[in-house]
Amino acid sequence: MTISASDPGARWAVEVEHLSKHFGSSTALRDVTMRIPQGCCAAIVGPNGAGKTTLLRMVATLARPSGGTIRVAGLDVGRWGGRVRQSIGFVSHQTYLYGDLSAQDNLRFYGRLYGVEDLKQRVGTLLAQFGLAERHNALVRTLSRGMQQRLSIARSVLHQPRLVVLDEPYTGLDQCAADALTCVLHALHADGRTLLMTSHEWSHVAGLADRLIVLVAGRVAFETPAKMLSAERLREIYSRCVEGHA
């Protein structure tokens, strides 16, 4: 059975209200509130240690908040975590790919776990879409970092989730691989998927994001529709936010 969004009619793909996260005496997130519309590409940017990964892990139901609420497609993550998890594609620093399996076999393996229908056709479509068809039989450990990242994203959308969460997807990529990844993300966005991603380099996602959220020291320092501002203005705002919390 193909898994789709929990409630396609919901206005907001992600709703975060007064979210906090503590690790002992350390506070990673402080009263974070934000809303991501369905079909939006939102980029959370900020310096290392800002709390970006912690926030995404909680949205993806991989960590519990200390306070506040998260809703995905209208469903409270704390109450409906299992159902919400099925409607999300998650990409992290780790690819979660098996190095001694081919690109094709990795997708087949995860497709069986997801219960994807017409799996052979779905795998073939994704390999072509992500520019990996010619390397479908190559062992993952022989693929470049950029190819592995594209395959990881293909893995995350096998079950056709409407929300794709990507934690620092550009990490470790050279310029050529980064450009290829940007093309892939543009295609996912054009397909109507909601993208929520993080980066410590806002320039990687400034041309892609509809909405830009600056997270500094665990707080939302600034939030804006990204298309309304020039790259120079976005750079100035980001610098001021980071310098103001230095």
Secondary structure, DSSP 4 states (H G I P E B T S, - for coil): -----S-TT-SEEEEEEEEEEEETTEEEEEEEEEEEETT-EEEEE--TTSSHHHHHHHHTTSS--SEEEEEETTEEHHHHHHHHHHTEEEE-SS----TTSBHHHHHHHHHHHHT-SSHHHHHHHHHHHTT-GGGTTSBGGGS-HHHHHHHHHHHHTTT--SEEEEESTTTT--HHHHHHHHHHHHHHHHTT-EEEEEES-GGGTTTT-SEEEEEETTEEEEEEEGGGS-HHHHHHHHHHHHHHT-
